[in-house]
Amino acid sequence: MPRILITGCDEGIGRGFATTCLADGWEVLATYRDVANKLPEAPRLTDFQLDVTEIAQFKKVKAVIGDLPIDLLVSNAAIAHDPMVLGSLDFDFGRRILDTNTLGPLRLVETFVDNVAASEQRKIVMITSRMGSIAANISGGHYVYRASKAGLNAMARSLAIDLFKRGIIVTMLHPGGVRTRGGSEKAPLTVEQSVQGMRDVIDRLGLHETGQYYSYSGMPLAW
Ligand SMILES: NC(=O)c1ccc[n+]([C@@H]2O[C@H](COP(=O)([O-])OP(=O)(O)OC[C@H]3O[C@@H](n4cnc5c(N)ncnc54)[C@H](OP(=O)(O)O)[C@@H]3O)[C@@H](O)[C@H]2O)c1
């Protein structure tokens, strides 16, 4: 059975990914910002403490899993809201958003790229957002969240180019508008619908599609 490592399983989309992969028989390496939020014990589930801003915590996880192949590496953890408005910007919070949403995924790949290369499926998925699309921005605001996801997209595109020769697929996925704490109560999708859509897209991915930016339904998005 394939193996997934996913960040930010405390709640929301990350938890949904971990739960459905487990139900389908995958081996799941679930990471949590606070391991007190871990999923109920289950066969094939291993839990790890991982704050994606802390490189030392990545090293601890790597020391435990060693050279274990990882078929699907999913960067999900993020600060999924940015209510700041011009005139009262909180630059410390802004720095935390960038550190989490943009540098966090890079720390993840830096740590586990060899595990992905050693697997059969060799897939890296960045959970990004349509808010990272500069072309689709017609509503303004959310300065730092948008920048964090646009930066993530730029970075992931470079990773796709650099990792192509190792047979690794790197894809950016927008989960849609999802009813989570980070999303909106009025969002159209449940976690289950979003995760099912993304998993279908991931299952179909081939190396020819590396570096693409898709919605949860597989629709290409404008940069
Ligand atoms: N929901 C949507 O409509 C939507 C739309 C577009 C994109 N997304 C993206 O989808 C992903 C999941 O979002 P969600 O809606 O499930 O939001 P969520 O419910 O807020 O979940 C995000 C998770 O990331 C964790 N996290 C935050 N900072 C972290 C850190 N430094 N280290 C490790 N974990 C950290 C959070 O933990 P804490 O609770 O401890 O902060 C939380 O468990 C994010 O990448 C988000 O940007 C969501």
The ligand as an SDF file (V2000), in Angstrom:
LIG
                    3D

 48 52  0  0  0  0  0  0  0  0999 V2000
  -10.7080   26.1660    3.5650 N   0  0  0  0  0  0  0  0  0  0  0  0
  -10.6080   26.7970    2.4180 C   0  0  0  0  0  0  0  0  0  0  0  0
  -11.6130   27.2980    1.8680 O   0  0  0  0  0  0  0  0  0  0  0  0
   -9.2760   26.9180    1.7230 C   0  0  0  0  0  0  0  0  0  0  0  0
   -9.2430   27.5880    0.4930 C   0  0  0  0  0  0  0  0  0  0  0  0
   -8.0160   27.6850   -0.1700 C   0  0  0  0  0  0  0  0  0  0  0  0
   -6.8860   27.1190    0.3720 C   0  0  0  0  0  0  0  0  0  0  0  0
   -6.9420   26.4810    1.5800 N   0  0  0  0  0  0  0  0  0  0  0  0
   -5.7110   25.8770    2.0810 C   0  0  0  0  0  0  0  0  0  0  0  0
   -5.9860   24.5650    2.5530 O   0  0  0  0  0  0  0  0  0  0  0  0
   -5.0410   24.2170    3.5900 C   0  0  0  0  0  0  0  0  0  0  0  0
   -5.7860   23.7200    4.8140 C   0  0  0  0  0  0  0  0  0  0  0  0
   -6.5990   24.7600    5.2960 O   0  0  0  0  0  0  0  0  0  0  0  0
   -7.9250   24.5100    6.1890 P   0  0  0  0  0  0  0  0  0  0  0  0
   -9.0310   25.1930    5.5100 O   0  0  0  0  0  0  0  0  0  0  0  0
   -8.0300   23.0690    6.5330 O   0  0  0  0  0  0  0  0  0  0  0  0
   -7.5400   25.4050    7.4420 O   0  0  0  0  0  0  0  0  0  0  0  0
   -7.4760   25.0900    9.0000 P   0  0  0  0  0  0  0  0  0  0  0  0
   -8.6990   24.3570    9.4020 O   0  0  0  0  0  0  0  0  0  0  0  0
   -7.1370   26.3770    9.6530 O   0  0  0  0  0  0  0  0  0  0  0  0
   -6.2430   24.0750    9.0960 O   0  0  0  0  0  0  0  0  0  0  0  0
   -4.9290   24.5100    8.9040 C   0  0  0  0  0  0  0  0  0  0  0  0
   -4.0610   23.6470    9.7740 C   0  0  0  0  0  0  0  0  0  0  0  0
   -2.6770   24.0880    9.6360 O   0  0  0  0  0  0  0  0  0  0  0  0
   -2.1450   24.1470   10.9340 C   0  0  0  0  0  0  0  0  0  0  0  0
   -0.9940   25.0450   11.0700 N   0  0  0  0  0  0  0  0  0  0  0  0
   -0.9690   26.3970   11.1210 C   0  0  0  0  0  0  0  0  0  0  0  0
    0.2950   26.8340   11.3330 N   0  0  0  0  0  0  0  0  0  0  0  0
    1.0660   25.7190   11.4400 C   0  0  0  0  0  0  0  0  0  0  0  0
    2.4340   25.4790   11.6780 C   0  0  0  0  0  0  0  0  0  0  0  0
    3.3060   26.4930   11.8660 N   0  0  0  0  0  0  0  0  0  0  0  0
    2.8930   24.2000   11.7160 N   0  0  0  0  0  0  0  0  0  0  0  0
    2.0420   23.1630   11.5390 C   0  0  0  0  0  0  0  0  0  0  0  0
    0.7220   23.3140   11.3410 N   0  0  0  0  0  0  0  0  0  0  0  0
    0.2420   24.5760   11.2790 C   0  0  0  0  0  0  0  0  0  0  0  0
   -3.2740   24.6380   11.7940 C   0  0  0  0  0  0  0  0  0  0  0  0
   -2.9560   24.3720   13.1630 O   0  0  0  0  0  0  0  0  0  0  0  0
   -3.4580   25.3960   14.3090 P   0  0  0  0  0  0  0  0  0  0  0  0
   -4.9100   25.1080   14.4540 O   0  0  0  0  0  0  0  0  0  0  0  0
   -2.6500   25.0040   15.4800 O   0  0  0  0  0  0  0  0  0  0  0  0
   -3.1810   26.7760   13.8390 O   0  0  0  0  0  0  0  0  0  0  0  0
   -4.4220   23.7970   11.2510 C   0  0  0  0  0  0  0  0  0  0  0  0
   -4.4350   22.5170   11.8540 O   0  0  0  0  0  0  0  0  0  0  0  0
   -4.2080   25.4810    3.8360 C   0  0  0  0  0  0  0  0  0  0  0  0
   -3.0080   25.3800    3.1080 O   0  0  0  0  0  0  0  0  0  0  0  0
   -5.0770   26.5910    3.2730 C   0  0  0  0  0  0  0  0  0  0  0  0
   -4.3370   27.7160    2.8920 O   0  0  0  0  0  0  0  0  0  0  0  0
   -8.1170   26.3720    2.2720 C   0  0  0  0  0  0  0  0  0  0  0  0
  1  2  1  0
  2  3  2  0
  2  4  1  0
  4  5  1  0
  4 48  2  0
  5  6  2  0
  6  7  1  0
  7  8  2  0
  8  9  1  0
  8 48  1  0
  9 10  1  0
  9 46  1  0
 10 11  1  0
 11 12  1  0
 11 44  1  0
 12 13  1  0
 13 14  1  0
 14 15  2  0
 14 16  1  0
 14 17  1  0
 17 18  1  0
 18 19  2  0
 18 20  1  0
 18 21  1  0
 21 22  1  0
 22 23  1  0
 23 24  1  0
 23 42  1  0
 24 25  1  0
 25 26  1  0
 25 36  1  0
 26 27  1  0
 26 35  1  0
 27 28  2  0
 28 29  1  0
 29 30  1  0
 29 35  2  0
 30 31  1  0
 30 32  2  0
 32 33  1  0
 33 34  2  0
 34 35  1  0
 36 37  1  0
 36 42  1  0
 37 38  1  0
 38 39  2  0
 38 40  1  0
 38 41  1  0
 42 43  1  0
 44 45  1  0
 44 46  1  0
 46 47  1  0
M  CHG  2   8   1  16  -1
M  END
$$$$
